[in-house]
C-alpha cells in the first residue's frame, strides 16, 4: 500500500472512531510537524503545544478534509495557521524570519473582510479548476524530470514556487535573463496546451500564470520530495541528477516542509525519544474521536 492509500485508509478508520488508527497517524506525522514548528518557535515546549493543537484541529475539521490534497499537506497547513495565530496573539515575530518581503511561506496570513458564506462560494467556484491545474502542473513537472531537464525545472520552481523575478533567477543560477524568460514562456505554453485538451478548455492569462499557478504550486507542494528520496539523500546513496536537484530544493528553494522532513529523518536515525510527546498528543486528543464518529 503506497503512502497516499495508507493515509486514506487511516482517515477512514479514524472517522469510524478507531483509536489504533489515530495513534498510527500521530506516530506517522508528529516528528516532521514538530521539526517544522521547532524551527519557528522559541522553545520545544511551544512547538509541541502547537503540534498538539494541530492534531486536535485536524479531528475537529475532519468532515471538511479533501482527500485530493495529501494528508501531510493538510496537517502542515493546519500547523502553519496555528503558528500564525500564536504569533498574532503574542505580537511577536517568528524565528528565522524571511530574508525579504517576497518570501511567501512564513508571511503572516492576512486578515479578510469576507463573510464565511462568501469565502465558501469563492472556494467552491475555483476549487475544480485549481485541482485540475495542479494535475496538469504535475504532468509538466514529471515531463521535465523524465527527460532530466532539471535545469529548466529549477528555473520554473524559482519563478512559480518562490515567486522570484526573471532577473533575480538569472543572477542566482548564473544564466541570462532572456534564457529564464524563454524557459518560463515554454512552460506556460506547454501548460496552456494541457488546458486546451480539457473537456472545458480554459485560457491562462499572464496574471494567472504569476498568481494562480504560483498559489497552486505552493498549496499542493508540487515539487516536494518523497521521504524515501530524502532518506536516500541523507544516506549518501542518491545519485545525480536527483542528488543535485535535492540539494537545490533544500538549500536554494529552502522548502520548509522538506527541511522539516529531513530534520525528522535525522532525529529518527539518532534516537527515537519522542514517545512521551506522542503519548501526550494521543491522550489529549483521543476524546474527540467519539465526537466525530457519533451519528
TORKOL-4160 file (C-alpha; in steps of 0.2 Angstrom, whole numbers, padded with zeros to 4 digits, m for minus):
295
<pt num="1" X="0000" Y="0000" Z="0000"/>
<pt num="2" X="0008" Y="0017" Z="m0005"/>
<pt num="3" X="0008" Y="0032" Z="0006"/>
<pt num="4" X="m0007" Y="0040" Z="m0001"/>
<pt num="5" X="m0018" Y="0025" Z="0000"/>
<pt num="6" X="m0011" Y="0021" Z="0018"/>
<pt num="7" X="m0016" Y="0039" Z="0023"/>
<pt num="8" X="m0034" Y="0037" Z="0016"/>
<pt num="9" X="m0036" Y="0021" Z="0025"/>
<pt num="10" X="m0031" Y="0028" Z="0041"/>
<pt num="11" X="m0043" Y="0043" Z="0039"/>
<pt num="12" X="m0057" Y="0031" Z="0036"/>
<pt num="13" X="m0053" Y="0021" Z="0051"/>
<pt num="14" X="m0052" Y="0037" Z="0061"/>
<pt num="15" X="m0069" Y="0043" Z="0055"/>
<pt num="16" X="m0076" Y="0027" Z="0062"/>
<pt num="17" X="m0068" Y="0031" Z="0079"/>
<pt num="18" X="m0053" Y="0019" Z="0078"/>
<pt num="19" X="m0041" Y="0024" Z="0092"/>
<pt num="20" X="m0027" Y="0012" Z="0085"/>
<pt num="21" X="m0028" Y="0021" Z="0068"/>
<pt num="22" X="m0027" Y="0038" Z="0077"/>
<pt num="23" X="m0011" Y="0033" Z="0086"/>
<pt num="24" X="m0004" Y="0027" Z="0070"/>
<pt num="25" X="m0007" Y="0044" Z="0062"/>
<pt num="26" X="0001" Y="0053" Z="0076"/>
<pt num="27" X="0016" Y="0042" Z="0075"/>
<pt num="28" X="0017" Y="0045" Z="0057"/>
<pt num="29" X="0017" Y="0064" Z="0057"/>
<pt num="30" X="0021" Y="0070" Z="0074"/>
<pt num="31" X="0040" Y="0071" Z="0071"/>
<pt num="32" X="0040" Y="0081" Z="0055"/>
<pt num="33" X="0027" Y="0093" Z="0061"/>
<pt num="34" X="0037" Y="0096" Z="0077"/>
<pt num="35" X="0053" Y="0099" Z="0067"/>
<pt num="36" X="0044" Y="0112" Z="0056"/>
<pt num="37" X="0037" Y="0121" Z="0072"/>
<pt num="38" X="0053" Y="0120" Z="0081"/>
<pt num="39" X="0062" Y="0130" Z="0068"/>
<pt num="40" X="0049" Y="0144" Z="0070"/>
<pt num="41" X="0046" Y="0144" Z="0089"/>
<pt num="42" X="0057" Y="0149" Z="0104"/>
<pt num="43" X="0056" Y="0133" Z="0113"/>
<pt num="44" X="0052" Y="0114" Z="0111"/>
<pt num="45" X="0038" Y="0116" Z="0123"/>
<pt num="46" X="0030" Y="0129" Z="0111"/>
<pt num="47" X="0032" Y="0118" Z="0096"/>
<pt num="48" X="0025" Y="0103" Z="0105"/>
<pt num="49" X="0010" Y="0113" Z="0110"/>
<pt num="50" X="0007" Y="0119" Z="0093"/>
<pt num="51" X="0008" Y="0101" Z="0086"/>
<pt num="52" X="m0004" Y="0095" Z="0099"/>
<pt num="53" X="m0016" Y="0109" Z="0094"/>
<pt num="54" X="m0014" Y="0105" Z="0076"/>
<pt num="55" X="m0019" Y="0086" Z="0078"/>
<pt num="56" X="m0035" Y="0092" Z="0088"/>
<pt num="57" X="m0038" Y="0104" Z="0074"/>
<pt num="58" X="m0037" Y="0090" Z="0062"/>
<pt num="59" X="m0050" Y="0080" Z="0071"/>
<pt num="60" X="m0062" Y="0095" Z="0073"/>
<pt num="61" X="m0061" Y="0099" Z="0054"/>
<pt num="62" X="m0060" Y="0081" Z="0048"/>
<pt num="63" X="m0078" Y="0082" Z="0040"/>
<pt num="64" X="m0070" Y="0095" Z="0028"/>
<pt num="65" X="m0054" Y="0086" Z="0024"/>
<pt num="66" X="m0052" Y="0085" Z="0005"/>
<pt num="67" X="m0043" Y="0069" Z="0000"/>
<pt num="68" X="m0037" Y="0077" Z="m0016"/>
<pt num="69" X="m0024" Y="0086" Z="m0006"/>
<pt num="70" X="m0012" Y="0075" Z="0003"/>
<pt num="71" X="m0014" Y="0072" Z="0022"/>
<pt num="72" X="0003" Y="0078" Z="0025"/>
<pt num="73" X="m0001" Y="0095" Z="0016"/>
<pt num="74" X="m0017" Y="0096" Z="0026"/>
<pt num="75" X="m0008" Y="0094" Z="0043"/>
<pt num="76" X="0006" Y="0106" Z="0038"/>
<pt num="77" X="m0007" Y="0119" Z="0033"/>
<pt num="78" X="m0016" Y="0117" Z="0050"/>
<pt num="79" X="0000" Y="0119" Z="0059"/>
<pt num="80" X="0005" Y="0134" Z="0049"/>
<pt num="81" X="m0011" Y="0143" Z="0054"/>
<pt num="82" X="m0009" Y="0138" Z="0072"/>
<pt num="83" X="0008" Y="0145" Z="0072"/>
<pt num="84" X="0002" Y="0162" Z="0063"/>
<pt num="85" X="m0012" Y="0163" Z="0076"/>
<pt num="86" X="0000" Y="0161" Z="0090"/>
<pt num="87" X="0012" Y="0174" Z="0084"/>
<pt num="88" X="m0003" Y="0186" Z="0082"/>
<pt num="89" X="m0009" Y="0184" Z="0099"/>
<pt num="90" X="0008" Y="0186" Z="0107"/>
<pt num="91" X="0013" Y="0200" Z="0095"/>
<pt num="92" X="0030" Y="0193" Z="0091"/>
<pt num="93" X="0039" Y="0189" Z="0076"/>
<pt num="94" X="0044" Y="0171" Z="0071"/>
<pt num="95" X="0061" Y="0164" Z="0072"/>
<pt num="96" X="0071" Y="0164" Z="0056"/>
<pt num="97" X="0061" Y="0177" Z="0048"/>
<pt num="98" X="0060" Y="0178" Z="0029"/>
<pt num="99" X="0075" Y="0187" Z="0021"/>
<pt num="100" X="0064" Y="0198" Z="0010"/>
<pt num="101" X="0046" Y="0203" Z="0010"/>
<pt num="102" X="0043" Y="0191" Z="m0005"/>
<pt num="103" X="0046" Y="0175" Z="0005"/>
<pt num="104" X="0029" Y="0169" Z="0004"/>
<pt num="105" X="0029" Y="0154" Z="0016"/>
<pt num="106" X="0032" Y="0162" Z="0033"/>
<pt num="107" X="0022" Y="0178" Z="0030"/>
<pt num="108" X="0008" Y="0180" Z="0042"/>
<pt num="109" X="m0009" Y="0176" Z="0034"/>
<pt num="110" X="m0018" Y="0192" Z="0031"/>
<pt num="111" X="m0035" Y="0196" Z="0038"/>
<pt num="112" X="m0050" Y="0196" Z="0027"/>
<pt num="113" X="m0067" Y="0205" Z="0027"/>
<pt num="114" X="m0076" Y="0192" Z="0018"/>
<pt num="115" X="m0090" Y="0183" Z="0026"/>
<pt num="116" X="m0089" Y="0164" Z="0028"/>
<pt num="117" X="m0103" Y="0161" Z="0015"/>
<pt num="118" X="m0093" Y="0172" Z="0003"/>
<pt num="119" X="m0077" Y="0163" Z="0006"/>
<pt num="120" X="m0086" Y="0146" Z="0004"/>
<pt num="121" X="m0094" Y="0152" Z="m0013"/>
<pt num="122" X="m0077" Y="0158" Z="m0019"/>
<pt num="123" X="m0068" Y="0142" Z="m0014"/>
<pt num="124" X="m0082" Y="0131" Z="m0022"/>
<pt num="125" X="m0081" Y="0141" Z="m0039"/>
<pt num="126" X="m0062" Y="0139" Z="m0040"/>
<pt num="127" X="m0058" Y="0123" Z="m0032"/>
<pt num="128" X="m0062" Y="0112" Z="m0048"/>
<pt num="129" X="m0051" Y="0122" Z="m0059"/>
<pt num="130" X="m0036" Y="0123" Z="m0047"/>
<pt num="131" X="m0037" Y="0104" Z="m0043"/>
<pt num="132" X="m0036" Y="0102" Z="m0062"/>
<pt num="133" X="m0022" Y="0114" Z="m0064"/>
<pt num="134" X="m0012" Y="0105" Z="m0050"/>
<pt num="135" X="m0013" Y="0089" Z="m0060"/>
<pt num="136" X="m0008" Y="0097" Z="m0076"/>
<pt num="137" X="0007" Y="0106" Z="m0067"/>
<pt num="138" X="0012" Y="0088" Z="m0060"/>
<pt num="139" X="0011" Y="0082" Z="m0078"/>
<pt num="140" X="0023" Y="0096" Z="m0084"/>
<pt num="141" X="0035" Y="0093" Z="m0069"/>
<pt num="142" X="0035" Y="0074" Z="m0072"/>
<pt num="143" X="0039" Y="0078" Z="m0091"/>
<pt num="144" X="0054" Y="0088" Z="m0086"/>
<pt num="145" X="0060" Y="0075" Z="m0073"/>
<pt num="146" X="0058" Y="0061" Z="m0086"/>
<pt num="147" X="0069" Y="0070" Z="m0099"/>
<pt num="148" X="0082" Y="0075" Z="m0085"/>
<pt num="149" X="0078" Y="0094" Z="m0088"/>
<pt num="150" X="0082" Y="0098" Z="m0070"/>
<pt num="151" X="0090" Y="0115" Z="m0075"/>
<pt num="152" X="0073" Y="0120" Z="m0083"/>
<pt num="153" X="0064" Y="0114" Z="m0068"/>
<pt num="154" X="0075" Y="0124" Z="m0056"/>
<pt num="155" X="0070" Y="0139" Z="m0066"/>
<pt num="156" X="0051" Y="0137" Z="m0066"/>
<pt num="157" X="0052" Y="0132" Z="m0047"/>
<pt num="158" X="0060" Y="0148" Z="m0043"/>
<pt num="159" X="0048" Y="0158" Z="m0054"/>
<pt num="160" X="0032" Y="0149" Z="m0048"/>
<pt num="161" X="0036" Y="0141" Z="m0031"/>
<pt num="162" X="0047" Y="0156" Z="m0024"/>
<pt num="163" X="0039" Y="0169" Z="m0034"/>
<pt num="164" X="0056" Y="0177" Z="m0040"/>
<pt num="165" X="0058" Y="0189" Z="m0054"/>
<pt num="166" X="0067" Y="0183" Z="m0070"/>
<pt num="167" X="0081" Y="0194" Z="m0067"/>
<pt num="168" X="0084" Y="0188" Z="m0049"/>
<pt num="169" X="0083" Y="0170" Z="m0055"/>
<pt num="170" X="0096" Y="0173" Z="m0069"/>
<pt num="171" X="0108" Y="0180" Z="m0056"/>
<pt num="172" X="0105" Y="0166" Z="m0044"/>
<pt num="173" X="0108" Y="0152" Z="m0057"/>
<pt num="174" X="0121" Y="0162" Z="m0067"/>
<pt num="175" X="0111" Y="0162" Z="m0083"/>
<pt num="176" X="0105" Y="0175" Z="m0095"/>
<pt num="177" X="0088" Y="0184" Z="m0090"/>
<pt num="178" X="0082" Y="0180" Z="m0108"/>
<pt num="179" X="0085" Y="0162" Z="m0105"/>
<pt num="180" X="0075" Y="0162" Z="m0090"/>
<pt num="181" X="0061" Y="0171" Z="m0099"/>
<pt num="182" X="0062" Y="0158" Z="m0113"/>
<pt num="183" X="0060" Y="0143" Z="m0101"/>
<pt num="184" X="0046" Y="0151" Z="m0092"/>
<pt num="185" X="0037" Y="0155" Z="m0109"/>
<pt num="186" X="0039" Y="0137" Z="m0115"/>
<pt num="187" X="0032" Y="0130" Z="m0098"/>
<pt num="188" X="0017" Y="0142" Z="m0099"/>
<pt num="189" X="0014" Y="0137" Z="m0117"/>
<pt num="190" X="0015" Y="0119" Z="m0113"/>
<pt num="191" X="0003" Y="0121" Z="m0098"/>
<pt num="192" X="m0009" Y="0130" Z="m0110"/>
<pt num="193" X="m0008" Y="0115" Z="m0122"/>
<pt num="194" X="m0014" Y="0104" Z="m0107"/>
<pt num="195" X="m0028" Y="0116" Z="m0103"/>
<pt num="196" X="m0034" Y="0116" Z="m0121"/>
<pt num="197" X="m0035" Y="0097" Z="m0120"/>
<pt num="198" X="m0048" Y="0098" Z="m0106"/>
<pt num="199" X="m0066" Y="0095" Z="m0109"/>
<pt num="200" X="m0069" Y="0113" Z="m0104"/>
<pt num="201" X="m0054" Y="0122" Z="m0111"/>
<pt num="202" X="m0048" Y="0137" Z="m0101"/>
<pt num="203" X="m0036" Y="0151" Z="m0105"/>
<pt num="204" X="m0021" Y="0155" Z="m0094"/>
<pt num="205" X="m0018" Y="0174" Z="m0093"/>
<pt num="206" X="m0001" Y="0181" Z="m0089"/>
<pt num="207" X="m0008" Y="0187" Z="m0072"/>
<pt num="208" X="m0015" Y="0169" Z="m0068"/>
<pt num="209" X="0002" Y="0162" Z="m0073"/>
<pt num="210" X="0011" Y="0173" Z="m0060"/>
<pt num="211" X="m0003" Y="0171" Z="m0046"/>
<pt num="212" X="m0014" Y="0156" Z="m0048"/>
<pt num="213" X="0000" Y="0144" Z="m0054"/>
<pt num="214" X="0011" Y="0150" Z="m0040"/>
<pt num="215" X="m0003" Y="0148" Z="m0027"/>
<pt num="216" X="m0007" Y="0130" Z="m0033"/>
<pt num="217" X="0011" Y="0125" Z="m0034"/>
<pt num="218" X="0013" Y="0130" Z="m0016"/>
<pt num="219" X="m0003" Y="0124" Z="m0009"/>
<pt num="220" X="m0001" Y="0107" Z="m0017"/>
<pt num="221" X="0018" Y="0106" Z="m0014"/>
<pt num="222" X="0021" Y="0100" Z="m0032"/>
<pt num="223" X="0040" Y="0098" Z="m0031"/>
<pt num="224" X="0041" Y="0092" Z="m0013"/>
<pt num="225" X="0052" Y="0077" Z="m0012"/>
<pt num="226" X="0046" Y="0060" Z="m0006"/>
<pt num="227" X="0053" Y="0054" Z="0011"/>
<pt num="228" X="0061" Y="0039" Z="0003"/>
<pt num="229" X="0071" Y="0051" Z="m0008"/>
<pt num="230" X="0076" Y="0062" Z="0006"/>
<pt num="231" X="0081" Y="0046" Z="0016"/>
<pt num="232" X="0092" Y="0041" Z="0002"/>
<pt num="233" X="0100" Y="0058" Z="0001"/>
<pt num="234" X="0104" Y="0058" Z="0019"/>
<pt num="235" X="0112" Y="0040" Z="0017"/>
<pt num="236" X="0123" Y="0047" Z="0003"/>
<pt num="237" X="0116" Y="0034" Z="m0009"/>
<pt num="238" X="0105" Y="0046" Z="m0020"/>
<pt num="239" X="0114" Y="0049" Z="m0037"/>
<pt num="240" X="0114" Y="0063" Z="m0049"/>
<pt num="241" X="0104" Y="0071" Z="m0056"/>
<pt num="242" X="0092" Y="0068" Z="m0041"/>
<pt num="243" X="0105" Y="0072" Z="m0029"/>
<pt num="244" X="0109" Y="0089" Z="m0037"/>
<pt num="245" X="0091" Y="0093" Z="m0038"/>
<pt num="246" X="0088" Y="0088" Z="m0020"/>
<pt num="247" X="0102" Y="0100" Z="m0014"/>
<pt num="248" X="0094" Y="0114" Z="m0024"/>
<pt num="249" X="0077" Y="0111" Z="m0017"/>
<pt num="250" X="0083" Y="0111" Z="0001"/>
<pt num="251" X="0097" Y="0124" Z="0000"/>
<pt num="252" X="0091" Y="0136" Z="m0013"/>
<pt num="253" X="0072" Y="0134" Z="m0013"/>
<pt num="254" X="0073" Y="0131" Z="0006"/>
<pt num="255" X="0056" Y="0121" Z="0005"/>
<pt num="256" X="0051" Y="0122" Z="0024"/>
<pt num="257" X="0041" Y="0105" Z="0024"/>
<pt num="258" X="0055" Y="0096" Z="0015"/>
<pt num="259" X="0068" Y="0103" Z="0028"/>
<pt num="260" X="0056" Y="0098" Z="0042"/>
<pt num="261" X="0056" Y="0080" Z="0034"/>
<pt num="262" X="0075" Y="0080" Z="0033"/>
<pt num="263" X="0076" Y="0085" Z="0051"/>
<pt num="264" X="0064" Y="0072" Z="0057"/>
<pt num="265" X="0073" Y="0059" Z="0047"/>
<pt num="266" X="0090" Y="0064" Z="0055"/>
<pt num="267" X="0082" Y="0063" Z="0073"/>
<pt num="268" X="0075" Y="0046" Z="0069"/>
<pt num="269" X="0092" Y="0040" Z="0064"/>
<pt num="270" X="0100" Y="0046" Z="0081"/>
<pt num="271" X="0086" Y="0040" Z="0093"/>
<pt num="272" X="0068" Y="0038" Z="0095"/>
<pt num="273" X="0064" Y="0049" Z="0111"/>
<pt num="274" X="0048" Y="0056" Z="0105"/>
<pt num="275" X="0037" Y="0043" Z="0113"/>
<pt num="276" X="0031" Y="0054" Z="0128"/>
<pt num="277" X="0026" Y="0068" Z="0116"/>
<pt num="278" X="0016" Y="0056" Z="0105"/>
<pt num="279" X="0008" Y="0048" Z="0121"/>
<pt num="280" X="0003" Y="0066" Z="0127"/>
<pt num="281" X="m0004" Y="0071" Z="0110"/>
<pt num="282" X="m0014" Y="0055" Z="0109"/>
<pt num="283" X="m0021" Y="0056" Z="0127"/>
<pt num="284" X="m0026" Y="0075" Z="0124"/>
<pt num="285" X="m0035" Y="0072" Z="0108"/>
<pt num="286" X="m0042" Y="0054" Z="0108"/>
<pt num="287" X="m0058" Y="0061" Z="0117"/>
<pt num="288" X="m0063" Y="0070" Z="0100"/>
<pt num="289" X="m0064" Y="0053" Z="0091"/>
<pt num="290" X="m0081" Y="0049" Z="0099"/>
<pt num="291" X="m0087" Y="0066" Z="0093"/>
<pt num="292" X="m0083" Y="0063" Z="0075"/>
<pt num="293" X="m0089" Y="0045" Z="0075"/>
<pt num="294" X="m0106" Y="0049" Z="0083"/>
<pt num="295" X="m0121" Y="0048" Z="0071"/>
